[in-house]
Amino acid sequence: MLLLAALVLCSGPALAAAPLTLGEVLDSSRRHAPQVLEAIARARSASGRALAAEGAFDTLFSVETKARTGGPYDGRFVDTTLSPLGEVKVGALFSLLRDRAIDERRFNRTNARLEVEVAEMERLMVAIGVQRRALAAYNAWVVSGMRLKIYQDLLDLARERQAGFVRQVDLGSRPRILLTESEQAILRRQILVTRAEQELSNAATTLSFFLRSEDGSPLRPGPERLPGALTAAAVDPAEARINRSRPDLRLIDVRISQASRRLELDRNSLLPRLDLRVEASQDLGGSLPSGLSPRNTELTVGLRLGVPLQQRTAAGRIASSQAEIEAARRRRQALEDQISIDLQRLSNDVQATADIQRLAEEERDRATTMAAAERRRFEIGASDFFLVNLREEAAADADVRRLEAAYRQIEARAELAAAAMDLPALGLDPGRRL
């Protein structure tokens, strides 16, 4: 038991300081980001409105009772004119023209169902946007940490050399002015470190908006959780193409469906009202007045016609709905063209940034080699401290440019994943609701 407790105590800090992964951030933002939760609530609200629209078709049970409380008649008078067991009556009303295919209740029910689809599409688009920003915030934090390490290594190198210079000056083998020049280099590099620390702190604060605890509170990651490398979105530029089921296109399609149903309703209001009413009744019980038999079934058929004389309201609504449908179709075409252009541009960016990253890595390697060579020449007296500083800082700058090139390449991939709405690359499961 003591050994087990010791292992738990020893492993606790290690687990707490485990490198923060991109998957952890994306999962947290997917489940806890306020914008995502708001979109989920709106989707639930739309589902509630759809259920309320179904209520227009609820079965209604109605009972009516009536009693005379005064006057010369009482309830027994009815018994003398009706059969003792009453009457069974069945009727039906058929709309032959107006309200035959669609009416206000059916339109509201269909429209509410489509609003649920709209809310789902908007929820998915919000989630994609949030995941894209979470991915950018995570990699910006990682880049800030790696940049700080580059400048910290550069500063440590200067401080180690300064200690050697102090001993050499004390021995008289180096001029004292060299210490001043070395201190100047240290101060310059300390400024770079301080700026990098500030950038890392700001990046961690930004990341805390997406990294949250189980109760939704922001978590600000410490530098001990920095990973050792950047993480790119798993997206293939060659496979990036327009997905016909992408939510932004489907959203316009649903809006077109809503406008089309509204157009049907508007056209319905232009039709004359022609209703067919069929009613059958059967008396129950004993003999009726005038010797009628209760076994005779009474059948009633009737028609009701109503013709509107002016239809300016309906005609105006029809024109408005037709224009809305046409505008939505044009908007969809423009969006589809823009998506195609964006995907091509972003695919080019992915390729170009990959080439730049490769060149930046080669430059960093050359600059590092030159800095090491200059330090060896300085140690044997074939170079001066000024050139050593230039070579070292040039190597650090080249390393930072290599890091920034890698970050731009990762950002290009993330942009492509978001534009292509590649849900797995953004930490979203296509088959699971948020």
Buried (B, 14 or more C-beta within 10 A) or exposed (E): EEEEEEEEEEEEEEEEEEEBEBEBBBBBBBEBBEBBBEBBEBBEEBBEBBEEBEEEEEEEEEEEEEEEEEEEEEEEEEEEEBBEEEEEEEEEEEBBBBBEEBBEBBBBBBBBBBBBBBBBBBBBBBBBBBBBBBBBBBBBBBBBBBBBBBBBBBBEBBEEBBEEBBEBBEEEEBEEEBBEBBEEBBEBBBEBBEEBBEBBBEBBBBBBBBBBEEEEEBBEBEBEBBBEEBBBBEBBBEEBEBBEEBBBBBBBBBBBBBBBBBBBBBBBBBBEBBBEEEBBBEBEEEEBEEEEEBEEEEEEEEEEEEEEEEBEEBBEBBEBBBEBBEEBBEEBEEBBEEBEEBBEBBBEBBBEBBEBBEEBBEBBBEBBEBBEEBBEBBEEEEBBBEBBBBBBBBBBBBBBBBBBBBBBBBBBBBBBBBBBBBBEBBBBEEEEEB
